[in-house]
Amino acid sequence: MREYYNVLIYAAIFALLLCGCGLLCFRVRWLRLIGRLLQKGGQELDEAARRRLLESRRQLLTLQKKYSFWYRMEQELHYSGWKRRLPFLTAELWMAGSLFGSAVLAMVLLAVFSWKTMLFGVVGFWSAEYLILQFCKMRAFRSVNANLIKFLDFLGNYSITAGELTGIFTQISKYVEEPLRSALDECGYEAQTTGDTSLALLSMAEKIEHPKFKELVRNMEISVRYCADFTLLVNSSRRIMREYLRMGEERRGMLREAVINMLLLLILSVFALAVVDGLLETSVWALLWNTVPGRIALGVVAVILLLFMRRLSERR
């Protein structure tokens, strides 16, 4: 009987080992399948990004632009500087990463909390992404705004002709800050490798979010095709840029006064509500949060604050 039990134990151990090997092989097979699917998906994303890049360059050459969602997303990555920090990053990869991150966050919040918390968490995740992009864009814009006069001053020190324009960009780039430095270096490298200065200039204009810089580069591209003297263009651009900076400083002063006035109004409004709350038997805060007229009033105030914040975030 004891030998019979030993045989059963050995058979059970053998069966478990066999099942374990089978499950291991099945798991490895699934991992390989998942790896192949991920590799195929990555290749398709790279191919889509390559086709979109070729289409955007064709549109630059024909001066025709189609502002699709992916084109705008690619511009956001260029303007914010993420494309410069992570050259492999494309609009497709950004959206795939955002969707994957929001899906993981949604599953975690749904498992730990409720569906309302999950909804607020996903909305907060996307809002944080948007705010990060806007903050990076604002920093890049201010950097270009501060370095554009320096760039024009250095450019005015050269006797520029169309053939050596992009070569001068490479010499000037070391004296300016990002993102202008990378844009000038890439423009010079592209012009040297492709021999097409006009396309290199147009491509550089699409990577920087600054109206005066885009205007300057497009005027340079026209000058490359029709004339060889850039002295007049540089002098007039320097004068226009100084006027633009002066007007921008005046506008920022007006916005600072508006911020101070808005803060004073908010403080006085909260103080007035606190005084009224002490005079009435019913809580004013309960009326604001729990009644329809109070919620409408809070909604109107929120809309006004959002419009005011949007006005503050405008850089042009």
FIMARDO-912355 format. One line per 8 residues: number of its first residue (from 1); their letters; for each residue x, y, z of N, C-alpha, C. Coordinates in Angstrom, 2 decimals. Atoms other than C-alpha are relative to their C-alpha. Example, Ala and Ser with C-alpha at 12.3 -4.5 7.8 and 13.67 -1.06 7.14 Angstrom:
# FIMARDO-912355
1) AS) 0.89 -1.19 0.00 12.30 -4.50 7.80 0.90 1.20 0.00; -0.82 -1.19 -0.06 13.67 -1.06 7.14 -0.77 1.09 0.73
END
This chain:
# FIMARDO-912355
1) MREYYNVL) 0.84 -1.22 0.00 0.00 0.00 0.00 0.87 1.27 0.00; -0.89 -1.16 -0.07 2.84 2.37 0.84 0.65 0.27 -1.35; -0.57 -0.18 1.34 4.45 1.78 -2.55 -1.04 0.57 -0.96; 1.08 -0.53 0.85 1.08 2.49 -4.16 -0.15 1.50 0.19; 0.08 -1.44 -0.28 0.90 5.88 -2.43 1.21 0.76 -0.57; -1.18 -0.64 0.57 4.47 6.66 -3.48 -0.12 0.18 -1.51; 0.20 -0.11 1.45 3.59 5.94 -7.10 -1.00 1.11 -0.30; 0.98 -1.07 0.22 0.55 8.23 -6.83 0.63 1.38 0.21
9) IYAAIFAL) -0.66 -1.29 -0.27 2.68 11.01 -5.32 0.93 0.36 -1.15; -0.90 -0.27 1.12 5.29 10.65 -8.06 -0.78 0.38 -1.25; 0.83 -0.32 1.17 2.56 10.67 -10.69 -0.59 1.41 0.11; 0.55 -1.35 -0.20 0.98 13.79 -9.17 1.07 1.06 -0.22; -1.09 -0.97 0.20 4.35 15.53 -9.04 0.34 0.14 -1.47; -0.29 -0.03 1.44 5.02 14.55 -12.65 -1.08 0.78 -0.77; 1.10 -0.71 0.67 1.57 15.83 -13.69 0.08 1.50 0.25; -0.12 -1.42 -0.30 2.12 19.12 -11.89 1.17 0.63 -0.75
17) LLCGCGLL) -1.13 -0.52 0.77 5.54 19.54 -13.48 -0.36 0.13 -1.47; 0.42 -0.07 1.39 4.03 18.76 -16.87 -0.94 1.18 -0.25; 0.90 -1.16 0.13 1.24 21.29 -16.31 0.77 1.31 0.10; -0.79 -1.22 -0.13 3.78 23.86 -15.15 0.79 0.31 -1.25; -0.75 -0.21 1.25 5.92 23.34 -18.25 -0.93 0.46 -1.11; 0.95 -0.40 1.03 2.84 23.58 -20.43 -0.45 1.45 0.17; 0.40 -1.38 -0.25 1.68 26.79 -18.76 1.12 0.97 -0.30; -1.14 -0.86 0.30 5.20 28.21 -19.04 0.16 0.20 -1.50
25) CFRVRWLR) -0.08 -0.13 1.46 5.34 27.42 -22.75 -1.14 0.84 -0.55; 1.15 -0.79 0.45 1.84 28.86 -23.18 0.21 1.48 0.30; -0.25 -1.41 -0.37 2.87 32.02 -21.31 1.05 0.61 -0.91; -1.05 -0.51 0.89 6.05 32.39 -23.38 -0.57 0.25 -1.39; 0.63 -0.18 1.30 3.97 31.92 -26.52 -0.83 1.28 -0.05; 0.80 -1.22 -0.05 1.56 34.64 -25.44 0.88 1.25 0.09; -0.90 -1.13 -0.09 4.43 36.92 -24.48 0.63 0.32 -1.36; -0.53 -0.23 1.33 5.96 36.42 -27.91 -1.03 0.62 -0.92
33) LIGRLLQK) 1.07 -0.56 0.82 2.60 37.10 -29.53 -0.22 1.47 0.34; 0.16 -1.39 -0.41 2.19 40.28 -27.47 1.17 0.85 -0.48; -1.17 -0.73 0.48 5.75 41.29 -28.34 -0.07 0.28 -1.49; 0.13 -0.22 1.44 5.09 40.79 -32.05 -1.06 1.05 -0.30; 1.05 -1.00 0.22 1.86 42.80 -31.81 0.50 1.41 0.35; -0.54 -1.30 -0.36 3.65 45.62 -29.98 1.01 0.49 -1.03; -0.98 -0.38 1.01 6.47 45.57 -32.52 -0.69 0.44 -1.28; 0.75 -0.37 1.20 3.99 45.64 -35.39 -0.68 1.35 0.17
41) GGQELDEA) 0.64 -1.29 -0.26 2.08 48.50 -33.75 0.99 1.14 -0.03; -1.03 -1.04 0.05 5.29 50.46 -33.25 0.45 0.31 -1.41; -0.40 -0.22 1.40 6.27 49.95 -36.88 -1.08 0.78 -0.75; 1.09 -0.73 0.65 2.83 51.13 -38.02 -0.05 1.46 0.44; -0.05 -1.39 -0.48 3.10 54.22 -35.80 1.14 0.76 -0.66; -1.15 -0.65 0.66 6.55 55.00 -37.22 -0.30 0.28 -1.47; 0.32 -0.20 1.41 5.27 54.53 -40.76 -1.02 1.12 -0.18; 0.98 -1.09 0.08 2.28 56.81 -40.12 0.66 1.35 0.24
49) ARRRLLES) -0.71 -1.25 -0.26 4.58 59.47 -38.66 0.86 0.40 -1.20; -0.84 -0.31 1.17 6.92 59.18 -41.66 -0.84 0.53 -1.16; 0.88 -0.47 1.08 4.05 59.55 -44.15 -0.51 1.41 0.29; 0.49 -1.32 -0.34 2.71 62.55 -42.25 1.10 1.05 -0.15; -1.12 -0.94 0.16 6.17 64.18 -42.20 0.23 0.32 -1.47; -0.19 -0.23 1.43 6.54 63.70 -45.95 -1.13 0.88 -0.56; 1.13 -0.80 0.48 3.05 65.14 -46.50 0.13 1.45 0.46; -0.17 -1.37 -0.49 3.79 68.17 -44.32 1.09 0.74 -0.77
57) RRQLLTLQ) -1.06 -0.65 0.78 7.02 68.86 -46.22 -0.48 0.29 -1.41; 0.56 -0.28 1.33 5.15 68.55 -49.51 -0.91 1.23 0.06; 0.86 -1.17 -0.14 2.62 71.08 -48.23 0.82 1.27 0.17; -0.87 -1.17 -0.12 5.46 73.43 -47.27 0.51 0.44 -1.36; -0.51 -0.35 1.33 6.82 73.25 -50.79 -1.08 0.63 -0.86; 1.10 -0.52 0.82 3.40 73.93 -52.35 -0.75 1.14 0.67; 0.64 -1.09 -0.76 2.46 76.53 -49.68 -1.47 -0.29 0.25; 1.36 0.42 -0.31 -0.70 74.55 -48.89 0.04 -0.76 1.32
65) KKYSFWYR) 0.01 0.63 -1.31 -1.50 73.57 -45.31 -1.38 -0.56 0.30; 1.22 0.62 -0.46 -4.13 71.16 -44.05 0.17 -0.27 1.50; -0.19 0.06 -1.44 -4.49 71.58 -40.31 -0.80 -1.16 0.59; 0.63 1.17 -0.58 -5.38 68.04 -39.25 0.34 -0.08 1.49; -0.25 0.16 -1.43 -5.44 66.85 -35.65 1.45 -0.39 0.25; -1.37 0.47 -0.20 -2.07 65.06 -36.00 1.01 1.10 -0.32; -0.89 -1.11 0.32 -0.49 68.11 -37.62 0.06 0.99 1.17; 0.03 -0.92 -1.14 -1.62 70.33 -34.75 0.70 -0.61 1.22
73) MEQELHYS) -0.66 0.65 -1.12 -0.42 67.76 -32.21 1.51 0.02 -0.17; -1.43 -0.06 0.28 2.99 67.62 -33.88 0.53 1.42 0.24; -0.41 -1.38 -0.26 3.16 71.42 -33.76 0.09 0.28 1.51; -0.05 -0.19 -1.45 2.34 71.36 -30.04 1.28 -0.58 0.59; -1.23 0.62 -0.50 5.26 68.99 -29.44 1.22 0.83 -0.39; -1.11 -0.87 0.41 7.59 71.25 -31.44 0.01 1.28 0.83; 0.06 -1.27 -0.70 6.39 74.44 -29.77 0.36 -0.14 1.48; -0.27 0.18 -1.42 6.63 73.01 -26.24 1.43 -0.44 0.29
81) GWKRRLPF) -1.38 0.44 -0.20 10.15 71.66 -26.77 0.15 -1.48 0.27; -0.10 1.44 -0.24 9.29 67.99 -26.15 0.63 -0.72 -1.18; -0.60 0.62 1.18 10.28 67.14 -29.70 1.51 0.20 0.00; -1.44 -0.25 -0.08 13.69 68.68 -29.06 0.65 -0.88 1.06; -0.56 0.83 -1.08 14.22 66.78 -25.80 -0.07 -1.48 -0.34; 0.18 1.40 0.38 12.89 63.48 -27.19 -0.21 -0.06 -1.50; 0.15 -0.05 1.46 13.59 63.38 -30.94 -0.86 -1.11 -0.58; 0.79 1.11 0.51 11.87 60.00 -31.34 -1.50 0.18 0.24
89) LTAELWMA) 1.40 -0.19 -0.36 8.60 61.37 -29.94 -0.80 0.53 -1.18; 0.91 -0.44 1.05 5.76 61.70 -32.45 -1.38 0.23 0.60; 1.36 -0.25 -0.48 2.14 62.76 -32.16 -0.72 -1.31 0.31; 0.63 1.29 -0.23 1.06 59.12 -32.43 0.48 -0.63 1.31; -0.53 0.54 -1.25 3.39 58.02 -29.62 -0.51 0.77 1.21; 0.51 -0.82 -1.11 2.26 60.92 -27.43 -1.43 -0.39 0.34; 1.40 0.36 -0.24 -1.41 60.03 -27.88 -0.11 -1.42 0.53; 0.04 1.37 -0.51 -0.75 56.31 -27.37 0.42 -0.04 1.47
97) GSLFGSAV) -0.42 -0.06 -1.39 1.16 57.05 -24.15 -1.05 0.65 0.90; 1.04 -0.67 -0.79 -1.57 59.41 -22.96 -1.19 -0.93 0.24; 1.12 0.94 -0.14 -4.30 56.84 -23.63 0.35 -1.14 0.94; -0.42 1.09 -0.89 -2.31 54.07 -21.93 0.06 0.47 1.45; -0.09 -0.52 -1.36 -1.57 56.26 -18.89 -1.36 0.27 0.61; 1.34 -0.27 -0.52 -5.18 57.39 -18.55 -0.76 -1.29 0.25; 0.67 1.29 -0.21 -6.40 53.77 -18.92 0.48 -0.66 1.29; -0.54 0.57 -1.24 -4.07 52.54 -16.16 -0.51 0.76 1.22
105) LAMVLLAV) 0.50 -0.81 -1.11 -5.06 55.44 -13.91 -1.47 -0.26 0.25; 1.43 0.27 -0.15 -8.76 54.77 -14.58 -0.24 -1.34 0.68; 0.18 1.32 -0.62 -8.44 51.07 -13.66 0.38 0.03 1.48; -0.42 -0.07 -1.40 -6.54 51.86 -10.45 -1.03 0.75 0.85; 0.98 -0.80 -0.76 -9.00 54.55 -9.34 -1.33 -0.73 0.12; 1.26 0.74 -0.05 -11.99 52.37 -10.23 0.09 -1.17 0.97; -0.16 1.13 -0.92 -10.58 49.45 -8.24 0.06 0.46 1.46; -0.19 -0.48 -1.38 -9.75 51.55 -5.17 -1.16 0.87 0.46
113) FSWKTMLF) 1.04 -0.95 -0.38 -12.44 54.25 -5.23 -1.28 -0.28 -0.81; 1.24 0.16 0.76 -15.62 54.86 -7.26 0.19 0.53 -1.42; -0.10 -0.45 1.39 -16.42 55.68 -10.88 0.08 1.51 -0.10; -0.10 -1.47 0.01 -16.81 59.38 -10.02 1.45 0.44 0.22; -1.41 -0.30 -0.22 -13.28 59.47 -8.64 0.83 -0.32 -1.23; -0.70 0.36 1.23 -12.10 57.67 -11.76 -0.17 1.07 -1.06; 0.27 -1.03 1.00 -13.78 60.27 -13.98 0.78 1.27 0.30; -0.75 -1.20 -0.37 -12.28 63.18 -12.06 1.51 -0.21 -0.16
121) GVVGFWSA) -1.42 0.28 0.14 -8.88 61.49 -12.05 0.46 0.05 -1.45; -0.36 -0.02 1.43 -8.86 60.97 -15.84 -0.04 1.42 -0.54; 0.08 -1.40 0.43 -10.02 64.54 -16.44 1.18 0.80 0.54; -1.15 -0.69 -0.56 -7.32 65.78 -14.08 1.30 -0.38 -0.69; -1.19 0.45 0.72 -4.72 63.67 -15.90 0.15 0.72 -1.33; -0.05 -0.70 1.29 -5.61 65.15 -19.28 0.20 1.50 0.19; -0.19 -1.43 -0.26 -5.83 68.64 -17.79 1.45 0.30 0.38; -1.40 -0.19 -0.37 -2.36 68.24 -16.26 0.91 -0.06 -1.24
129) EYLILQFC) -0.77 0.06 1.25 -0.98 67.19 -19.67 -0.12 1.30 -0.78; 0.23 -1.24 0.75 -2.55 70.23 -21.30 0.74 1.18 0.66; -0.67 -1.10 -0.70 -1.22 72.59 -18.62 1.52 -0.09 -0.13; -1.45 0.16 0.17 2.29 71.12 -18.89 0.43 0.46 -1.38; -0.32 -0.45 1.35 2.26 71.65 -22.66 -0.06 1.52 -0.12; 0.14 -1.45 0.07 1.02 75.21 -22.26 1.13 0.71 0.75; -1.09 -0.60 -0.75 3.65 75.97 -19.61 1.31 -0.07 -0.79; -1.23 0.14 0.79 6.45 74.60 -21.80 -0.03 0.92 -1.22
137) KMRAFRSV) 0.12 -0.91 1.14 5.13 76.58 -24.78 0.24 1.44 0.42; -0.19 -1.37 -0.48 5.04 79.76 -22.71 1.48 0.28 0.28; -1.44 -0.18 -0.25 8.65 79.25 -21.58 0.77 0.14 -1.31; -0.69 -0.08 1.30 9.77 78.64 -25.17 -0.28 1.33 -0.68; 0.35 -1.28 0.62 7.90 81.71 -26.39 0.77 1.15 0.63; -0.73 -1.08 -0.68 9.49 83.94 -23.75 1.48 -0.05 -0.33; -1.41 0.12 0.36 12.94 82.56 -24.58 0.26 0.57 -1.39; -0.16 -0.55 1.35 12.48 83.35 -28.29 -0.19 1.51 0.03
145) NANLIKFL) 0.26 -1.43 -0.11 11.08 86.75 -27.38 1.22 0.75 0.52; -1.17 -0.65 -0.60 14.20 87.53 -25.33 1.23 -0.10 -0.88; -1.21 0.23 0.79 16.71 86.19 -27.88 -0.12 0.47 -1.45; 0.18 -0.35 1.41 15.23 87.44 -31.16 0.77 1.27 -0.37; -0.78 -1.21 0.26 16.78 90.92 -30.90 1.50 -0.33 -0.07; -1.39 0.43 0.04 20.15 89.30 -30.10 0.32 -0.70 -1.32; -0.20 0.70 1.27 19.75 87.06 -33.14 0.08 0.99 -1.16; -0.03 -1.00 1.07 18.99 90.06 -35.38 1.26 0.86 0.07
153) DFLGNYSI) -1.23 -0.78 -0.13 21.94 91.99 -33.95 1.20 -0.77 -0.56; -1.09 0.82 0.55 24.33 89.12 -34.72 -0.13 -0.13 -1.51; 0.22 0.16 1.44 22.74 88.69 -38.14 0.38 1.27 -0.75; -0.35 -1.26 0.64 23.25 92.37 -38.89 1.49 0.26 -0.08; -1.45 -0.18 0.04 27.00 92.07 -38.26 0.65 -0.68 -1.20; -0.54 0.72 1.15 27.40 89.86 -41.34 -0.47 0.65 -1.29; 0.40 -0.39 1.34 27.37 90.84 -44.98 -0.59 -1.25 -0.66; 0.65 1.27 0.30 24.82 88.18 -45.83 -0.37 -0.08 -1.47
161) TAGELTGI) 0.53 0.33 1.32 24.17 86.60 -49.19 -0.80 -1.29 0.12; 0.89 1.15 -0.06 21.71 83.85 -50.03 0.76 -1.30 0.18; -0.73 1.24 -0.06 24.40 81.20 -50.37 0.55 -0.33 1.38; -0.64 0.24 -1.29 25.87 81.65 -46.89 -0.93 0.27 1.18; 0.92 -0.36 -1.06 22.71 82.47 -44.90 -0.08 -1.09 1.07; 0.15 1.07 -0.97 22.22 79.06 -43.28 1.32 -0.34 0.69; -1.29 0.19 -0.66 25.96 78.76 -42.61 0.21 1.00 1.12; -0.07 -1.02 -1.06 25.75 81.99 -40.61 -0.89 -0.38 1.18
169) FTQISKYV) 0.86 0.48 -1.08 22.86 80.47 -38.63 0.76 -0.91 0.95; -0.77 0.93 -0.82 25.20 77.75 -37.41 1.00 0.74 0.88; -0.95 -0.78 -0.81 27.72 80.36 -36.23 -0.71 0.80 1.09; 0.73 -0.83 -0.96 25.07 82.48 -34.48 -0.65 -0.84 1.09; 0.80 0.82 -0.91 23.27 79.57 -32.79 0.65 -0.17 1.37; -0.67 0.21 -1.28 25.92 79.18 -30.07 -0.18 1.18 0.96; 0.15 -1.18 -0.85 25.14 82.69 -28.75 -1.45 0.23 0.45; 1.40 -0.15 -0.40 21.36 82.26 -28.36 -0.42 -1.23 0.80
177) EEPLRSAL) 0.48 1.07 -0.86 19.31 80.06 -26.06 -1.02 -0.87 -0.74; 1.03 0.87 0.53 16.91 77.21 -26.67 -1.36 0.69 0.11; -0.05 0.96 1.11 14.68 76.65 -28.61 0.57 0.58 -1.29; -0.52 -0.64 1.21 16.17 79.15 -31.07 1.31 -0.65 -0.44; -1.29 0.60 0.35 19.59 77.47 -30.90 -0.18 -1.28 -0.82; 0.21 1.26 0.73 18.34 74.04 -31.99 -0.62 0.24 -1.36; 0.66 -0.28 1.29 16.14 75.51 -34.71 1.01 0.51 -1.02; -1.01 -0.52 0.92 19.08 77.41 -36.23 0.98 -1.09 -0.43
185) DECGYEAQ) -0.92 1.09 0.34 21.39 74.39 -36.05 -0.65 -0.98 -0.98; 0.68 0.94 0.89 18.80 72.11 -37.66 -0.22 0.60 -1.38; 0.18 -0.66 1.30 18.13 74.67 -40.39 1.30 -0.03 -0.79; -1.28 0.02 0.69 21.84 74.96 -41.21 0.37 -1.39 -0.46; -0.33 1.38 0.39 22.30 71.17 -41.21 -0.86 -0.48 -1.16; 0.90 0.42 1.08 19.24 70.58 -43.40 0.35 0.68 -1.32; -0.37 -0.71 1.23 20.29 73.25 -45.89 1.28 -0.56 -0.61; -1.25 0.55 0.51 23.78 71.74 -46.15 -0.19 -1.39 -0.59
193) TTGDTSLA) 0.16 1.37 0.47 22.57 68.16 -46.60 -0.93 -0.11 -1.20; 0.96 0.09 1.11 19.63 68.79 -48.95 0.29 1.00 -1.11; -0.24 -1.03 1.01 20.84 71.94 -50.74 -1.19 0.89 -0.28; 1.22 -0.79 0.20 17.33 73.42 -50.48 -0.15 0.97 1.17; 0.05 -0.98 -1.09 17.63 76.59 -48.39 -1.42 0.45 0.29; 1.38 -0.46 -0.20 14.01 77.65 -48.94 -0.78 -0.98 0.86; 0.72 1.00 -0.80 12.61 74.38 -47.57 0.52 -0.05 1.42; -0.57 0.00 -1.35 15.02 74.49 -44.62 -0.53 1.18 0.81
201) LLSMAEKI) 0.53 -1.18 -0.70 13.84 78.00 -43.73 -1.47 -0.19 0.35; 1.42 0.22 -0.27 10.16 77.07 -44.04 -0.19 -1.03 1.11; 0.09 1.00 -1.06 10.72 74.01 -41.87 0.35 0.60 1.35; -0.37 -0.65 -1.25 12.44 76.14 -39.23 -1.12 0.88 0.52; 1.09 -0.87 -0.44 9.52 78.57 -39.17 -1.13 -0.78 0.65; 1.07 0.82 -0.56 7.14 75.69 -38.35 0.34 -0.55 1.39; -0.41 0.57 -1.27 9.14 74.69 -35.26 -0.02 0.99 1.15; -0.03 -1.05 -1.02 8.97 78.01 -33.38 -1.33 0.72 0.01
209) EHPKFKEL) 1.27 -0.71 -0.13 5.77 79.55 -32.05 0.27 1.45 0.41; -0.18 -1.44 -0.24 6.47 83.25 -32.41 -0.37 0.72 -1.29; 0.47 -0.61 1.25 4.65 85.47 -34.92 1.08 0.80 -0.72; -1.04 -0.81 0.64 7.59 87.82 -35.54 1.13 -0.87 -0.55; -1.03 0.90 0.53 10.06 84.97 -35.93 -0.49 -0.66 -1.29; 0.54 0.59 1.22 7.78 83.26 -38.46 -0.01 1.01 -1.14; 0.02 -1.05 1.02 7.37 86.56 -40.31 1.41 0.27 -0.53; -1.39 -0.24 0.40 11.14 87.12 -40.34 0.52 -1.12 -0.90
217) VRNMEISV) -0.52 1.14 0.77 11.93 83.61 -41.63 -0.66 -0.06 -1.37; 0.68 0.03 1.30 9.30 83.79 -44.37 0.50 1.12 -0.90; -0.60 -1.07 0.80 10.69 87.15 -45.50 1.39 -0.38 -0.48; -1.32 0.48 0.42 14.15 85.58 -45.56 -0.14 -1.01 -1.15; 0.19 0.99 1.05 12.84 82.72 -47.68 -0.33 0.67 -1.33; 0.30 -0.75 1.22 11.41 85.21 -50.18 1.25 0.69 -0.52; -1.23 -0.68 0.41 14.68 87.13 -50.19 1.00 -0.97 -0.60; -0.90 1.01 0.56 16.61 83.91 -50.85 -0.34 -0.26 -1.47
225) RYCADFTL) 0.41 0.32 1.37 14.58 83.35 -54.01 0.14 1.18 -0.96; 0.08 -1.13 0.92 14.50 86.90 -55.39 1.12 1.02 0.12; -1.10 -0.96 -0.13 17.47 88.87 -54.05 1.08 -0.59 0.87; -1.12 0.53 -0.77 20.79 88.45 -52.28 0.43 0.94 1.13; -0.40 -0.96 -1.02 20.97 91.51 -49.96 -1.02 -0.05 1.14; 0.89 0.13 -1.15 19.51 90.97 -46.47 0.14 1.17 0.97; -0.26 -1.10 -0.95 20.70 94.23 -44.90 -1.27 0.77 0.31; 1.24 -0.74 -0.21 17.43 96.09 -45.41 -1.00 -0.82 0.78
233) LVNSSRRI) 0.94 0.87 -0.71 15.40 93.12 -44.22 0.36 -0.10 1.48; -0.42 0.13 -1.40 17.45 92.73 -41.02 -0.24 1.30 0.75; 0.20 -1.29 -0.68 17.33 96.44 -40.19 -1.47 0.28 0.27; 1.43 -0.24 -0.20 13.58 96.71 -40.72 -0.59 -0.98 1.02; 0.48 0.99 -0.96 12.97 93.48 -38.75 0.42 0.37 1.42; -0.46 -0.42 -1.31 15.07 94.81 -35.87 -0.86 1.15 0.53; 0.84 -1.12 -0.42 13.03 98.00 -35.78 -1.42 -0.47 0.36; 1.33 0.52 -0.28 9.73 96.12 -35.94 -0.01 -0.80 1.30
241) MREYLRMG) -0.07 0.82 -1.21 10.85 93.72 -33.19 0.10 0.86 1.24; -0.08 -0.89 -1.16 11.80 96.55 -30.85 -1.36 0.63 0.30; 1.34 -0.55 -0.20 8.38 98.11 -31.39 -0.94 -1.06 0.57; 0.83 1.11 -0.49 6.75 94.72 -30.79 0.28 -0.26 1.49; -0.35 0.21 -1.40 8.64 94.28 -27.51 -0.51 1.14 0.88; 0.50 -1.14 -0.78 7.70 97.78 -26.39 -1.50 -0.11 0.23; 1.45 0.18 -0.14 4.01 97.14 -27.07 -0.32 -1.18 0.92; 0.22 1.14 -0.89 4.29 93.76 -25.34 0.21 0.36 1.45
249) EERRGMLR) -0.23 -0.43 -1.37 5.71 95.38 -22.23 -1.17 0.85 0.51; 1.17 -0.78 -0.39 2.84 97.88 -22.18 -1.21 -0.89 0.25; 1.13 0.92 -0.18 0.34 95.05 -22.60 0.15 -0.79 1.29; -0.21 0.73 -1.25 1.92 93.11 -19.73 -0.26 0.89 1.21; 0.31 -0.92 -1.09 1.69 96.21 -17.54 -1.49 0.13 0.22; 1.47 -0.07 -0.11 -2.03 96.51 -18.30 -0.57 -1.28 0.60; 0.49 1.27 -0.54 -2.51 92.81 -17.54 0.31 -0.11 1.49; -0.31 0.02 -1.44 -0.74 93.18 -14.18 -1.00 0.84 0.78
257) EAVINMLL) 1.03 -0.82 -0.66 -3.12 96.00 -13.27 -1.34 -0.72 0.04; 1.26 0.74 0.03 -6.05 93.82 -14.36 -0.01 -1.13 1.03; -0.09 1.08 -1.00 -4.83 90.96 -12.16 -0.20 0.57 1.41; 0.16 -0.61 -1.33 -4.56 93.27 -9.15 -1.46 0.40 0.23; 1.41 -0.39 -0.15 -8.07 94.64 -9.78 -0.90 -1.21 0.20; 0.81 1.20 -0.15 -9.50 91.13 -10.17 0.17 -0.61 1.38; -0.23 0.52 -1.34 -7.88 89.97 -6.93 -0.72 0.84 1.05; 0.71 -0.87 -0.95 -9.27 93.02 -5.09 -1.50 -0.26 -0.04
265) LLILSVFA) 1.44 0.28 0.10 -12.77 92.30 -6.44 -0.36 -1.33 0.66; 0.28 1.29 -0.62 -12.57 88.66 -5.35 0.07 0.09 1.53; -0.14 -0.13 -1.45 -11.35 89.57 -1.87 -1.18 0.76 0.59; 1.14 -0.78 -0.49 -14.05 92.21 -1.43 -1.30 -0.79 -0.09; 1.22 0.81 0.13 -16.72 89.79 -2.71 -0.09 -1.04 1.11; 0.00 0.99 -1.08 -15.68 87.09 -0.24 -0.26 0.68 1.35; 0.23 -0.74 -1.26 -15.60 89.68 2.58 -1.47 0.39 0.14; 1.42 -0.38 -0.06 -19.09 90.93 1.66 -0.89 -1.21 0.28
273) LAVVDGLL) 0.79 1.21 -0.26 -20.46 87.37 1.59 0.16 -0.46 1.45; -0.22 0.39 -1.40 -18.87 86.67 4.98 -0.80 0.90 0.94; 0.79 -0.92 -0.83 -20.53 89.79 6.44 -1.47 -0.34 -0.07; 1.41 0.36 0.16 -23.92 88.84 4.99 -0.31 -1.32 0.68; 0.21 1.29 -0.65 -23.48 85.28 6.28 -0.15 0.16 1.51; 0.15 -0.24 -1.43 -23.09 86.67 9.80 -1.31 0.69 0.35; 1.24 -0.70 -0.28 -26.27 88.77 9.48 -1.23 -0.86 -0.21; 1.14 0.85 0.31 -28.57 86.06 8.09 0.01 -1.27 0.84
281) ETSVWALL) 0.09 1.26 -0.71 -29.84 82.97 9.84 0.42 -1.17 -0.89; -0.38 1.05 0.95 -29.36 80.86 6.71 1.42 0.27 -0.51; -1.37 -0.14 0.48 -25.81 80.21 5.55 0.02 0.43 -1.47; -0.14 -0.46 1.38 -24.89 82.15 2.41 0.71 -1.05 -0.84; -0.76 1.01 0.75 -22.45 79.40 1.40 -0.89 -1.18 -0.38; 0.95 1.06 0.34 -25.23 76.81 1.57 -0.92 0.44 -1.14; 0.83 -0.51 1.10 -27.39 79.03 -0.66 0.76 -0.05 -1.33; -0.79 0.00 1.24 -24.56 79.28 -3.18 0.19 -1.41 -0.56
289) WNTVPGRI) -0.34 1.35 0.47 -23.81 75.55 -3.32 -1.23 -0.88 -0.20; 1.12 0.94 -0.01 -27.24 73.99 -2.79 -1.25 0.50 -0.73; 1.17 -0.51 0.73 -29.66 76.23 -4.73 0.36 0.26 -1.45; -0.22 -0.21 1.44 -30.11 76.68 -8.47 0.52 1.40 -0.29; -0.56 -1.34 0.27 -29.62 80.51 -8.48 1.45 0.14 0.48; -1.37 -0.09 -0.49 -26.49 80.12 -6.35 0.98 -0.72 -0.92; -0.87 0.73 0.93 -25.03 77.50 -8.70 0.18 0.75 -1.31; -0.12 -0.79 1.22 -25.82 79.69 -11.70 0.98 1.16 0.21
297) ALGVVAVI) -0.92 -1.10 -0.29 -24.03 82.61 -10.03 1.45 -0.49 0.06; -1.35 0.56 -0.05 -21.00 80.41 -9.28 0.51 -0.38 -1.39; -0.38 0.33 1.36 -21.02 79.18 -12.87 0.40 1.23 -0.80; -0.34 -1.25 0.70 -21.03 82.75 -14.20 1.36 0.51 0.45; -1.30 -0.45 -0.52 -18.12 83.66 -11.91 1.13 -0.88 -0.54; -1.02 0.91 0.52 -16.22 80.55 -13.03 0.30 0.29 -1.47; -0.21 -0.32 1.41 -16.75 81.44 -16.71 0.80 1.28 -0.15; -0.74 -1.27 0.06 -15.53 84.99 -16.10 1.47 -0.22 0.35
305) LLLFMRRL) -1.39 0.27 -0.39 -12.42 83.69 -14.33 0.75 -0.77 -1.09; -0.64 0.75 1.08 -11.72 81.21 -17.14 0.35 0.90 -1.18; -0.28 -0.94 1.08 -12.02 83.95 -19.76 1.15 0.93 0.36; -1.09 -0.87 -0.44 -9.74 86.15 -17.69 1.34 -0.74 -0.04; -1.23 0.79 0.05 -7.15 83.35 -17.34 0.44 -0.24 -1.44; -0.35 0.18 1.42 -7.32 82.72 -21.09 0.63 1.27 -0.56; -0.57 -1.26 0.46 -6.66 86.39 -21.71 1.42 0.18 0.54; -1.33 -0.12 -0.57 -3.67 86.26 -19.37 1.00 -0.91 -0.71
313) SERR) -0.91 0.96 0.63 -2.24 83.23 -21.17 0.34 0.36 -1.44; -0.31 -0.40 1.37 -2.27 84.97 -24.55 1.36 0.68 -0.04; -1.38 -0.50 0.07 1.29 85.74 -25.67 0.20 0.94 -1.16; -0.20 -0.80 1.20 0.69 87.65 -28.87 -0.58 1.39 0.17
END
